[in-house]
Amino acid sequence: MIANLTEPQRGHLAMLGFSALVAGSFSLGGMSAGFIEPEVLNAVRFVVAGAVMALAAWLTGGMSRSVWVAPWRYFVLAGLFVFYFVTMFEGLKTAEPVSMAAVFTLNPALSAMFGYVLIRQITTARMALAIVIGGIGALWVIFRGDPDLAMRFEIGRGEMIYFWGCIAHALYAPLVRVFSRGEPALAFTAGVLIAGALILCLWAGPGLVAADWANMPNIVWVTIFYTAIAATGLTFLAVRYAALRLPAAKVMAYTYLVPSWVILWELAMGRTVPTAMVLPGVALTVLALVMLLKDEEPQVASA
């Protein structure tokens, strides 16, 4: 069946998988957040992900000496990445996964802002409208569909912590284009992950030593390896695959599916899901996705 799909359709399928895998991070992270400190979990996760990505880059012949020119670039990007993931798992200590996923859908708006400031990327009128609609949907979910909470602008501590991480995540995307010097994608990502592993190991050093690894709950290990392999390695490959077959706006659009996937993950795990009051907000994020997918841009050549 997949063999009969067009190249753009395969790109859409890859991004559908991306959004589902990213959503799993929120559900698993919510289950493990109370057992391990965010910086400790992410230190191990970055070591595993960096090793896997470096091996993949080496096996494909991309790990040349030129990759390590100006290594400071990787540490700047890794600092943003590290901040994002630590705030994500810190936020999951008190916030619901669906609400956190809704905050994540604010990334397109933040990315559009940073993209214009740093590299003068122009957002089309349709994209701007879709981003606004998606943002309204995200706020609806964050405030749980309660007008009183919205009027008082009562945002949970976890959501607020994670929002600052999303700012770092949004800044990461345009800076990748600024700092890239034509390195192979696998090698460049390996450099960022290795730098992130070094930062986190220094930051979480005492916690890494003090952690009772022998008695760590299984859910922690599942989360570490899931986020390292599936939510880092596979999602990166999905984005790269799709970016060669779809316009950037259409790749970015799949961010809006994450809250819906998180609800499905929560149901599959037998956990409590939000009330029906959040469903209109989820519907608005899906509408934003549809609008972005219809945006008219030149087709990207496949490779």
N, C-alpha and C positions, 0 to 999 in steps of 0.2 A: 504493500500500500504506500509506504513512504517513497519507494522508488518511482511512483507515479506522480509525486508532488513536484511542482515547479520549484525553482531555487528560492524565490521569495516566500513561498508557502513553507519550505523547510526552515527558513529563517524565523518565520512566525512560530513554528512548532518548537524551535530551539528556545525562543523567548518565553513561550508558555511553560516549558520545563524550568527555565530560569526563575520565573515568578513563584512556581510551586516549591522549588528548592530553597529559595530565600525565605519563604513563609515558614518553612520548617525550623529555621533558626530561631524565630520568635517563640514558637511553641516549646521546642526543646530547651531553649534558654530560660523560659519561664519556669520550667520544671526543675532546672539544675541551679538556678541563681541563688537559692538559699543554702547550698552546700559548699560553695567555693567562691573565693573572691574573684571579681571580674578580671583583674589584671593577671592573676595566676592562671585562670582558665585560658585566657587569650595568649599568654606566653607559650603554653604548651601547644595550643592550636596553631600559632604562627610558626613554631619550630617545625611541626609536622607539615603544614602547608608549604613552608619555604623549602623543606627538603624534597617534597614531592614535585614541586614546580621546578626546582633546580635540576632534579634528575630528568624531568621531561625535557627541559631546555637543552641539557647536555646530550641526551639521546637523539634529539633532532638537530644537533650541530649548531645550536644557537648561542651557546655559552662561550663566546670568543672574548679575547682580552679587551676589545673595544667597549664591551658592555660595562666594564668597571671604570670607565673614564668619568670623572666628576661624580664620585659616589655620594657626595653630599645631597644630590637630587633625590636619591632613594630614601635618605633619612628624613628629608622634608616631607615627602609624600607619605612615608611610613608613619611619621608623627601624626598626620591627619587621620590616617587609617586606624592607628592604634587608639587615638582619642575616640573615634566613632564607635569602635567595637566595645571599648571599656564602658562608655556611657550607655551603650545598648544593654549590656548585661547588668549594669548597675540600675538602670531604669526598670528592668524586668523584675527586680526585687519587689517593687511596689505597684507597678502598672500591669494591666492586662495585656496579653499578647496582641489582641485585635486593636486595642487603642494605640499600642506602640507601632503596629503596622500602619495605622492611619497617619501617624506622625511621619513615617517614612515616605508617604505619598506627597509630602510637601517638598521633597527633593527636586522634582522637576522645576518648580518655581524658583527655588534657591539656585539650582544649576543654571537656569536661564539668566538670573541676575548676575552671577559670577562670570558666566560665559560672555556676557556683554561687557562687563567691566574689564576682564582680563584679555579677551581675544576678539572683542567686538562681534560676537555671534548675534545675529538678528533673529528674533522670535517672530514668526508670522502671526497675523491676527487670529487665525483659527487656533494655532497653538496656544496663544495667550488666553483666549476664551476657555479652551480646554483645561489649561492649568488653573484658572480661576475656579472653574466648576469642580475640578478635582480637589482643590484646596478647601472649598466649602464643604465638600463631602467628607474630607479628612477631619475638619473641625467638628462636623456633626457627630462623627464617631467618637472623637476625643471627649466631647461634652456629653456623650451617651444619649444624644437626642433630647436632652433636658434644657428647655429654654432658660430656666432659672440659673442653671450652672453657666450657660453661655453669657447671660446678662451680667453675672458676677465675675465672669471670666476666670472661673476656678479651674485651673489646670493642675492635674496631679503632679506630685514631685517627680515621679518616674518619667512622665511624659516631658516635663520641662528639662530634666537632665538629658534625656535622649535627643531633644530638639537641638541642643548645643552640639551634640555629636553629629546630627544631620547637617548642620552648617559646615562642619569639617568635611563631611562626605561630599557635599555639593561643591566645596572648594577644590577637592581632590580631582574631580573630573576634568575641569579646564586646565589645571596645572599639569596634568599628564601630558597634554598637548604642548604646553609651554616647555616642559623639561625633556620631552622625548627627542632623541637625536638619531632616530631611525633604527634603534635596536630591535631585534626580534621580539615579538610580543611576549612570548614565554619567558625569555631571559629578563626582560624589563620587569615583568611581574615578579619573577623570582628575586630580583634585586630588592624590590620594595618589601617583599615578605621577609627576606633575610634581615634587612635593616629593621623591620618591625619586630622580629624575633629578638634581636640584640637589645633594642630599646626596652621591650617588655621584660626580658630576663634581668636587666639591670634594675628596672622599676620594681619587679615582683620578686627579686632575689630572696629576701627573708621569707616571704610567703611560700615560695617554691620549696624552700628547705623545711619549713615548719609544717607544710601540708601533710596530712595523714593519708598518703597515697594508697597504702595497703587496704585501708578501710573506706576508701572513697566509694560512694554509691555508684551503681552501674550507669545511672542516668547521666552522671558527669562525664564518664568515658564515652558514652554514646554521643553526647553533645560535642565533646572535643573533636572526635573523629568525623562526626557529621559536618560540623562547621568547617573543619580543615579540608576535607575531601569534597563533599557535596556542595556546601555553601560557599566555598572559595574556589577550589580547582574546577569543578564542573560548571559552575555559574560563569566563571571567567571564560571558559571555552565556549559556552553557549553565547555569551555576548559577542565574543570575537567572531564566531561563526555567523551570527545574525548580522553583525555590522558590515560584513562583506556582501550581504544580500538585501539589506533594507536600509532606508534612510535613517539617520540618527534619531529623528523625532519618533519614528515608529519603534525603534529599539527602546527608547526611554519610556514609551507609553505603557509598557507592561508593568512598570512600577505600580500602576493603579490597580492591578489585579491582586496584589499581595494581601490586602485585608480580607478579601473573599477567600483566598487560599488558606489564610490563618484560621478562619472560621471552620473550614473543612478539616484542617489538621486538628483543631481543638475537639471537634465532634468525633473524629476517628480515634482520638486518645481518651475519649470518655470524660473530657473536662468540661467545666461550665463555660457556656458561651454567652455573649451579651444578649440582652433582650431584643425583641423585634424593633424597638425604637431606633436601633442603630442601622437597620436595614436601608432606610432611605439614603443615609450617608454612603453606605457601600454602593448603592445603585448609582449615586452621583459619580463616584470614582470610576465605575465601569463605563458610564457615559463619557467621562473624560477620556478613557482609553479608546473608545470607539471614535471619538472626534479626532484624536491624534492619529489614529490609524488611517483616517480618511484624508489627512493633510496632504496636499499636493506638493511633492518634491521630486526632483529628478531621481530616477531609479539608480541604485548603486550597482555597479557591475560586479558580478560574482567572480570569485577566484578560488 
